[in-house]
Amino acid sequence: MMNYKLLMLKNLKNIMTNYIFSRKSVFSLFLLILFACNGTPKKAEESKEVEEVLPEDIVEMRADQIKLANIETGTIEMRSMSGTLKVNGTIAVAPQNLATVCAPMGGFIKSTTLMPGNSVSKGQTLALIENQEFVDIQQSYLEAKNKFEFAESEYKRHTELYKNEVYSQQNLQQVTSDYKSLKSQVKALEQKLTLIGINPANLHEDDISSSVKIVAPISGFLKTVNINLGKFVAPADVMFEIVNSDKLFLELTLFEKDADKIAQGQKIRFFINNETEPHEAIITQPGRAIDADKTYKVYANVTGTCKNVLPGMYVNAIIETSGNQVAALPSEAVVSFDDKDYIFVFDKNKEEAGQPFTEYRIIEVHKGVTDGGFTEVTLPEGFNIAAEKVVLKGAYNLLSAKKNAGEMAC
C-alpha cells in the first residue's frame, strides 16, 4: 500500500513538470509571434521611406532610354494656321453660261435631229421652224427697202435743187418726210428679220422662205429638248436649254456664325458623289445677306477642268479659313489619352545611384486646328512659351512610360 502511494506521487510530479514546460513553450511561442508581427511593418515602413515617390505629373527616363525613345525638345512656335470649315452646297452655272432657246414669233417645228445631252457649238442649227408670218415680214421688208431707195434718191435730188433755189421749201419738206418715214420702216423690219434669225443684208427677192433656223446662242450641251416634229411652239415656250459646263461655280450654304471666317480668294476643296479625288474652287463672292433660316450663300468659281461635274450636283466642300498667329507644335508632340490632350516639357536633370536621369512634366492642353503637320495648342494660364522646352519628338514614348508606371491607369 505504501509503495502504491509513492508511485502515484511520482507520476503526479512528472505530470506537473510536463504541464509547466508546456505552458512555458506556449508563452515563448506567443512572444515570438508578437515580436515578429510588430517588427514586419517597421521594416516595410523603413523601406518605403527610403524609396522616392515621383509626383503624378512627372515621368523620368535614363539617358539611354531617352536616346532609344528618340526624344527631342524645342520651343513652341507662333505660326499662321489655316483652319477648315466643312459645308454643303450645289454646283451651278453662271447666267451667261446657261441659255434658254425660244422662238420669238412661234411656229411649227419642221426639222430637228438633237437629243438631250448632245454637244452643240455656238451658231449651230438646232431646229427649223415654219410660220407664214415669216413670209409676210420678208415681203414687207423688201417692198419698204425698194421704196426707201427711191425716196432716198428723191431726197438727195430735191435737196440740191433747193440749195440752187430751184425747188420750194414746202416740196422739200414733203420729200424729207417720206424719206424718213420709209427709213424708219426699213429699220424696224430689219430688226424683226434679225429677231427671227434672218440676216437682212443677205435677203433678196429670190430668197424668201417660210422657215427659219433656230441656232445655239452659246456652246455647251443640251440640258433639255422640248420639241418634236410638227409641234407648234409659242414665243414663250422653251425649246432648248443649253449649259456650258466649262465655267461652273459652287453655291455653298453656311451658317451665320461662320460669316467672319470667309473672305474672297479663299481656296475650297470639294467632292461629288462618292469620289475620293477632290476638286478645287476659289471664293469669288462671300454672302451679303442672311436668310430667314440664319444661313447665307457663298459663291466660288471651279478651277481647272473637272470630269463628271455637272450643274445641280450636290457637293461636300472644305473651306480653308484664314489663318491667325497661334501657338503651334508638331502634331506628334501632342498626345491624347482618356479624351484629353497632353504635351511633355523638360523639368530637370538629376542623378540616382550614379546614373543620370531626366524628368519630364506632363501638361494638359487643348488642341485647335491642324495644318501642314502642325497643331494649334491652347496652353494653361501662366505657361512661359519662351522659356519652356517642349518635347517635339518621342512624346508618345513618354506617354507609354507614364501609363506603364500605372500613374495614368483608367
ABEGO torsion letter per residue (X at the ends): XAAAAAAAAAAAAAAAAAAAAAAAAAAAAAAAAAAAAAAAAAAAAAAAAABBBBBAABBBBBAAAAAAAGBBBBBBBBBBBBBBBBBBBBBBBBAAABBBBBBAAEEBBABBABBBGBBBBBGBBABBBBBAAAAAAAAAAAAAAAAAAAAAAAAAAAAAAAAAGABBAAAAAAAAAAAAAAAAAAAAAAAAAAAAGBBAAABBAAABBABBBBBBABBEBBABBABBBGBBBBAABBABBBBBAABBBBBBBBBAAAAAABBBGBBBBBBBEABABBBBBBBABBBABBBAAGBBBBBBBBBEBBBGBBBGBBBBBBBBBBBBBBBBBBAAABBBBGGBBBBBBBABBBBBGGBBBBBBBBBBBBBBBBBGGBBBBBBBBGBBAAABBBBABGAAAAAAAAAAAGAABX
